[in-house]
Amino acid sequence: DYFTDENRVLKKDPQQDYHLEYAMENSTHTILAFSRQLHTCDTNDKSITESTVRVIWAYHHKDMGEAGQNYHGSNRGTKSLRLLNPEKEEVLSASLPYFDLTNRDVPVPDKDTTYWCQMFKIPVQHEKHHVTKVEPLIQKGHENLVHHILLYQCSSNLNDSVLDYGHECYHPNMPDSFLTCETVIFAWAIGGEGFTYPPHVGLSIGTAADPQFVLMEVHYDNPSYTEGLIDNSGLRLIYTPVLRKYDAGVIEAGLWVSLFHNIPPGMPEFVSEGHCTLECLEEALGAERPAGIHVFAVLLHAHLAGRAIRMRHFHNGEEQKLLAYDDEFDFNFQEFQYLKEERTILPGDNLITECHYSTVDRIRMTWVRK
């Protein structure tokens, strides 16, 4: 149990809170398993919460000597993790059918941000099925280029001609058919892995009320203005004819993307709030009376200035336990938080999305984008 001072010098912690469980070594690996309390009440230890944890690792090929640790050289790195995210229950059969929604040779412009939209038709099922898992299919080498992917349900009155070509989203010349795609049915963001629905929940496809046409929106993040990039990324949807008890859906809550939302430069902390009011949830969840909806996972999403996000929940005017939070937000690690217990949101509740930003390294106004 060591800690570092302001000069990054390692010092032995007088309060030893880490306990070695076991150790083993062979010709290729050294494995150390250890444990500690989540909150040690030691000012030299960082509390482990549901927020993102940045694990820093380093090693030397020789054991630690009497004079102290050997310098690791280039054998070092970092990884963001959410240590308290409940383990996903994988009950999927390897033989389940799937279909892919992937872009075809999209030319990514040499500008920092591009939203690309492409329409797809869900394969005809003739009867109800449930999607049980969605996996990102990110083209190799484009892991930092593809920032997030949204899947929207579109009007069922469209025809196959809308499938012919993609177009830049939110552009004056984009096809009118894109405007019929308003309901988000799935979201993925950079750093996230595949999303597995709980064993009793699935995304419904195959009925008249289910999506027949979907719009896939891919956000390309190209801050270096690299030219000549061609992308073929997308999503894989795995489904089953064995129906589950509940249908899944998505509720979006947060700050509406508009020119009225901007962040001044040079701010160590700037807080914005997006309010999903009781009137909003009365209307949105009116069809779900009286049981409301059951939340089983939350995806917190922000961009480079984001430092922390908190999802607040109010019922009958009283604040409940936070629905989800991340006080150590990492732009490059955005994955679903699986809730330990499902939370009920009722018509008439309130949701507040609290976003904390830092712009200390910026000299110009930040205009918030999607």
C-alpha positions as CSV (number, residue, x, y, z in Angstrom):
1,D,0.0,0.0,0.0
2,Y,1.8,3.0,-1.4
3,F,0.8,6.5,-2.4
4,T,2.4,9.4,-4.3
5,D,3.2,13.0,-3.3
6,E,2.9,16.1,-5.5
7,N,6.3,15.2,-7.0
8,R,5.0,11.7,-8.0
9,V,7.4,10.0,-5.6
10,L,6.1,6.7,-4.2
11,K,5.8,6.5,-0.4
12,K,4.8,3.6,1.8
13,D,1.4,4.3,3.4
14,P,1.6,4.2,7.2
15,Q,-1.9,2.8,7.2
16,Q,-1.8,-0.5,5.3
17,D,-5.3,-1.1,3.9
18,Y,-4.6,-3.6,1.1
19,H,-4.6,-7.3,1.9
20,L,-2.9,-9.9,-0.2
21,E,-5.2,-12.8,-0.9
22,Y,-2.9,-14.9,-3.0
23,A,0.1,-14.7,-5.4
24,M,1.4,-16.9,-8.1
25,E,4.1,-16.7,-10.8
26,N,5.1,-18.8,-13.8
27,S,7.3,-18.2,-16.9
28,T,5.0,-15.6,-18.3
29,H,2.8,-14.1,-15.6
30,T,2.9,-12.7,-12.1
31,I,-0.6,-12.6,-10.5
32,L,-1.4,-10.8,-7.3
33,A,-5.0,-10.9,-5.9
34,F,-5.7,-8.3,-3.2
35,S,-8.7,-6.8,-1.4
36,R,-9.5,-3.6,0.5
37,Q,-12.5,-1.7,1.9
38,L,-14.3,0.6,-0.6
39,H,-13.9,3.4,1.9
40,T,-10.8,3.1,4.1
41,C,-11.0,6.4,6.0
42,D,-7.3,6.9,4.9
43,T,-6.6,10.3,3.2
44,N,-3.9,8.5,1.1
45,D,-6.5,6.1,-0.4
46,K,-9.1,6.9,-3.0
47,S,-12.6,5.8,-2.2
48,I,-14.1,3.3,-4.6
49,T,-17.6,4.4,-5.7
50,E,-19.9,3.7,-8.7
51,S,-18.0,6.4,-10.6
52,T,-15.3,5.6,-13.2
53,V,-12.0,4.6,-11.7
54,R,-8.8,5.2,-13.6
55,V,-6.5,2.4,-12.9
56,I,-2.8,3.2,-13.4
57,W,-0.4,0.3,-13.8
58,A,3.3,-0.2,-14.2
59,Y,5.8,-3.0,-13.8
60,H,9.5,-3.9,-14.0
61,H,10.8,-7.3,-15.1
62,K,12.7,-7.6,-11.8
63,D,11.2,-7.8,-8.3
64,M,11.3,-4.8,-6.0
65,G,14.8,-4.3,-4.4
66,E,15.8,-3.3,-0.9
67,A,16.3,0.3,-2.1
68,G,12.7,0.5,-3.4
69,Q,10.9,-0.1,-6.6
70,N,12.7,-0.3,-9.9
71,Y,11.6,2.3,-12.5
72,H,9.2,0.8,-14.9
73,G,10.3,2.6,-18.1
74,S,7.8,2.2,-20.9
75,N,5.9,-0.7,-19.1
76,R,3.1,1.5,-18.0
77,G,-0.5,2.4,-18.9
78,T,-3.9,3.4,-17.7
79,K,-7.4,1.9,-18.0
80,S,-10.8,3.3,-17.0
81,L,-13.1,0.8,-15.3
82,R,-16.3,0.9,-13.4
83,L,-15.4,-1.5,-10.6
84,L,-18.9,-1.6,-9.0
85,N,-20.9,-2.2,-12.2
86,P,-22.9,-5.3,-11.5
87,E,-21.8,-8.3,-13.6
88,K,-23.9,-8.9,-16.6
89,E,-25.8,-12.2,-16.8
90,E,-24.9,-13.8,-20.1
91,V,-27.5,-16.4,-20.8
92,L,-27.3,-16.2,-24.6
93,S,-27.1,-19.1,-26.9
94,A,-24.2,-19.0,-29.4
95,S,-26.6,-20.1,-32.1
96,L,-29.0,-17.2,-31.8
97,P,-29.7,-15.4,-35.1
98,Y,-28.6,-11.8,-35.7
99,F,-28.5,-9.1,-38.3
100,D,-26.0,-6.2,-38.8
101,L,-26.7,-2.6,-39.5
102,T,-23.4,-1.2,-40.8
103,N,-22.4,1.8,-42.9
104,R,-21.0,1.1,-46.4
105,D,-17.8,3.0,-47.2
106,V,-18.8,6.3,-45.6
107,P,-16.3,9.1,-46.4
108,V,-15.6,10.8,-43.1
109,P,-15.0,14.6,-43.7
110,D,-11.8,16.2,-42.5
111,K,-13.5,18.2,-39.8
112,D,-13.7,17.6,-36.1
113,T,-17.4,16.5,-35.8
114,T,-19.6,14.8,-38.3
115,Y,-23.0,13.1,-37.8
116,W,-23.8,10.6,-40.5
117,C,-27.3,9.1,-40.9
118,Q,-28.2,5.9,-42.8
119,M,-31.6,4.3,-43.0
120,F,-32.0,0.5,-42.6
121,K,-34.9,-1.9,-42.8
122,I,-35.3,-4.5,-40.1
123,P,-35.4,-8.0,-41.5
124,V,-39.0,-9.2,-41.8
125,Q,-39.8,-11.7,-38.9
126,H,-43.6,-12.3,-39.5
127,E,-44.0,-12.7,-35.7
128,K,-42.7,-11.1,-32.5
129,H,-39.1,-11.6,-31.5
130,H,-36.9,-10.1,-28.8
131,V,-33.5,-8.5,-29.4
132,T,-31.4,-9.8,-26.4
133,K,-28.0,-8.2,-27.1
134,V,-26.6,-5.3,-29.2
135,E,-22.9,-5.3,-30.1
136,P,-20.9,-2.5,-31.6
137,L,-19.1,-3.3,-34.9
138,I,-16.3,-0.7,-35.0
139,Q,-14.0,-0.9,-37.9
140,K,-10.5,-1.8,-36.8
141,G,-8.4,1.3,-36.3
142,H,-11.5,3.5,-35.9
143,E,-12.0,3.0,-32.2
144,N,-11.3,6.6,-31.5
145,L,-13.1,7.9,-34.6
146,V,-16.5,6.5,-33.9
147,H,-17.7,8.4,-30.8
148,H,-21.3,7.2,-30.5
149,I,-24.1,5.5,-32.4
150,L,-27.8,6.1,-31.9
151,L,-30.6,4.0,-33.4
152,Y,-34.0,5.7,-34.1
153,Q,-37.3,4.2,-35.0
154,C,-38.8,5.8,-38.2
155,S,-42.2,6.0,-39.7
156,S,-43.7,2.7,-41.0
157,N,-45.1,4.5,-44.1
158,L,-41.7,4.7,-45.8
159,N,-40.7,2.6,-48.7
160,D,-37.4,0.9,-49.7
161,S,-36.2,3.9,-51.7
162,V,-35.0,5.5,-48.4
163,L,-32.4,2.8,-48.1
164,D,-30.5,3.9,-51.2
165,Y,-28.1,6.3,-49.6
166,G,-26.9,7.9,-46.4
167,H,-26.5,11.6,-45.7
168,E,-25.0,14.0,-43.2
169,C,-27.5,14.4,-40.4
170,Y,-29.0,17.8,-39.4
171,H,-28.1,19.2,-42.8
172,P,-30.4,21.4,-44.9
173,N,-30.3,18.9,-47.7
174,M,-30.9,15.8,-45.8
175,P,-33.9,13.6,-46.9
176,D,-37.3,14.4,-45.4
177,S,-37.6,10.8,-44.4
178,F,-35.0,11.4,-41.7
179,L,-37.4,13.7,-40.0
180,T,-39.8,10.9,-39.2
181,C,-37.1,9.2,-37.0
182,E,-37.6,10.6,-33.6
183,T,-37.7,7.8,-31.0
184,V,-34.4,6.4,-29.8
185,I,-34.4,2.6,-29.4
186,F,-30.7,2.1,-28.7
187,A,-27.6,4.0,-27.8
188,W,-23.9,3.2,-27.7
189,A,-20.9,5.4,-26.9
190,I,-17.1,5.2,-27.1
191,G,-15.5,2.7,-24.7
192,G,-18.6,0.8,-24.2
193,E,-18.9,-2.9,-25.0
194,G,-21.9,-4.9,-26.1
195,F,-25.2,-4.3,-24.3
196,T,-27.0,-7.4,-22.9
197,Y,-30.6,-7.0,-21.9
198,P,-31.7,-8.6,-18.6
199,P,-33.1,-12.2,-18.9
200,H,-36.7,-10.9,-18.5
201,V,-36.4,-8.0,-21.0
202,G,-36.0,-7.7,-24.7
203,L,-36.3,-5.1,-27.5
204,S,-39.4,-6.1,-29.5
205,I,-39.2,-6.6,-33.3
206,G,-41.5,-8.2,-35.8
207,T,-44.9,-6.7,-34.8
208,A,-46.8,-3.9,-36.6
209,A,-46.0,-1.5,-33.7
210,D,-42.3,-2.3,-33.9
211,P,-39.7,-0.5,-36.0
212,Q,-39.7,-1.5,-39.7
213,F,-37.3,1.2,-40.7
214,V,-34.6,2.6,-38.5
215,L,-32.1,5.4,-38.8
216,M,-28.6,4.8,-37.5
217,E,-26.8,8.0,-36.5
218,V,-23.0,7.8,-36.2
219,H,-21.0,10.6,-34.6
220,Y,-17.5,10.7,-36.0
221,D,-14.9,12.6,-33.9
222,N,-12.0,13.7,-36.0
223,P,-10.2,16.4,-34.0
224,S,-7.0,16.0,-36.0
225,Y,-8.8,16.7,-39.3
226,T,-7.5,13.5,-40.9
227,E,-8.3,13.2,-44.6
228,G,-9.3,10.1,-46.6
229,L,-11.0,8.2,-43.8
230,I,-13.6,5.6,-45.0
231,D,-15.7,3.9,-42.4
232,N,-17.9,0.7,-42.2
233,S,-18.9,0.7,-38.6
234,G,-22.3,-0.1,-37.1
235,L,-24.2,-2.4,-34.8
236,R,-25.1,-6.2,-34.5
237,L,-28.5,-7.1,-33.1
238,I,-28.9,-10.6,-31.7
239,Y,-32.5,-11.8,-31.3
240,T,-34.6,-14.8,-30.2
241,P,-38.1,-16.2,-30.9
242,V,-38.3,-17.1,-27.2
243,L,-40.2,-14.1,-25.9
244,R,-39.4,-12.5,-22.6
245,K,-41.8,-11.0,-20.1
246,Y,-41.2,-7.3,-20.8
247,D,-40.5,-5.1,-23.8
248,A,-37.5,-2.7,-23.5
249,G,-37.6,1.0,-24.4
250,V,-35.4,4.1,-24.1
251,I,-36.2,7.4,-22.3
252,E,-33.9,10.3,-23.1
253,A,-33.4,13.0,-20.4
254,G,-30.9,15.8,-20.4
255,L,-30.1,19.1,-21.9
256,W,-31.7,19.9,-25.2
257,V,-29.1,20.6,-27.9
258,S,-29.5,24.3,-28.8
259,L,-27.6,27.5,-29.3
260,F,-28.9,28.7,-25.9
261,H,-26.7,26.1,-24.1
262,N,-23.1,27.3,-24.1
263,I,-20.2,27.2,-21.6
264,P,-17.9,30.1,-20.9
265,P,-14.2,29.6,-21.3
266,G,-11.8,29.4,-18.3
267,M,-14.3,27.9,-16.0
268,P,-12.9,25.2,-13.5
269,E,-16.5,24.1,-13.0
270,F,-19.7,25.0,-14.8
271,V,-23.0,23.2,-14.1
272,S,-25.9,22.9,-16.5
273,E,-29.2,21.2,-15.6
274,G,-31.7,19.5,-17.9
275,H,-35.2,19.2,-16.4
276,C,-37.6,16.4,-17.4
277,T,-40.6,17.9,-15.6
278,L,-43.6,16.2,-14.0
279,E,-45.7,17.5,-16.9
280,C,-43.3,15.9,-19.3
281,L,-43.3,12.6,-17.6
282,E,-47.1,12.7,-17.2
283,E,-47.4,12.9,-21.0
284,A,-44.5,10.6,-21.8
285,L,-45.6,7.8,-19.4
286,G,-49.4,8.3,-19.6
287,A,-49.8,4.9,-21.3
288,E,-47.8,3.2,-18.6
289,R,-50.2,4.0,-15.8
290,P,-50.3,3.1,-13.0
291,A,-47.2,0.9,-12.9
292,G,-44.8,3.4,-14.6
293,I,-41.6,2.1,-16.1
294,H,-38.7,0.1,-14.6
295,V,-35.2,1.4,-15.2
296,F,-32.5,-1.3,-15.4
297,A,-29.6,0.5,-17.0
298,V,-28.4,4.1,-17.6
299,L,-26.0,5.5,-20.1
300,L,-24.5,8.8,-19.0
301,H,-23.2,10.8,-22.0
302,A,-21.2,13.9,-22.4
303,H,-18.3,15.3,-24.5
304,L,-14.8,16.5,-23.9
305,A,-15.6,19.3,-21.4
306,G,-17.7,16.9,-19.3
307,R,-16.3,16.1,-15.8
308,A,-19.3,14.6,-13.9
309,I,-22.9,13.7,-14.6
310,R,-25.6,13.0,-12.0
311,M,-29.1,11.7,-12.8
312,R,-31.5,12.9,-10.0
313,H,-35.0,11.5,-9.4
314,F,-37.9,13.1,-7.6
315,H,-41.1,11.5,-6.6
316,N,-44.0,13.5,-5.0
317,G,-41.6,16.4,-4.7
318,E,-39.1,14.5,-2.7
319,E,-35.6,13.6,-4.0
320,Q,-34.9,9.9,-4.2
321,K,-31.5,8.1,-4.3
322,L,-29.5,9.1,-7.4
323,L,-30.6,7.1,-10.4
324,A,-27.0,7.0,-11.7
325,Y,-23.9,9.2,-11.4
326,D,-20.3,9.4,-12.5
327,D,-18.2,12.0,-10.6
328,E,-15.0,11.0,-12.6
329,F,-16.4,11.0,-16.1
330,D,-14.1,9.8,-18.9
331,F,-14.9,10.9,-22.4
332,N,-13.3,7.8,-23.8
333,F,-15.1,5.3,-21.5
334,Q,-18.9,5.6,-21.8
335,E,-20.8,2.4,-21.1
336,F,-24.1,1.5,-19.6
337,Q,-24.4,1.3,-15.9
338,Y,-26.5,-1.7,-14.9
339,L,-28.5,-0.9,-11.8
340,K,-28.2,-3.3,-8.9
341,E,-32.0,-3.0,-8.5
342,E,-34.6,-1.8,-11.0
343,R,-35.9,1.6,-10.3
344,T,-39.5,2.7,-10.9
345,I,-40.3,6.0,-12.6
346,L,-44.0,7.0,-12.4
347,P,-46.0,9.6,-14.4
348,G,-45.6,12.8,-12.5
349,D,-42.1,12.2,-11.3
350,N,-39.2,14.6,-12.1
351,L,-35.8,13.8,-13.6
352,I,-32.9,16.3,-13.5
353,T,-29.7,15.6,-15.5
354,E,-26.9,17.5,-13.8
355,C,-23.9,18.1,-16.0
356,H,-20.6,19.4,-14.6
357,Y,-18.1,20.9,-17.1
358,S,-14.5,22.3,-17.0
359,T,-13.2,24.7,-19.6
360,V,-10.0,25.9,-17.8
361,D,-7.9,25.1,-20.9
362,R,-10.2,26.9,-23.4
363,I,-10.1,30.5,-24.5
364,R,-13.3,30.5,-26.6
365,M,-17.0,29.9,-25.8
366,T,-18.0,26.2,-26.0
367,W,-21.2,25.6,-27.9
368,V,-22.8,22.4,-26.8
369,R,-23.4,19.8,-29.6
370,K,-25.3,16.5,-29.7
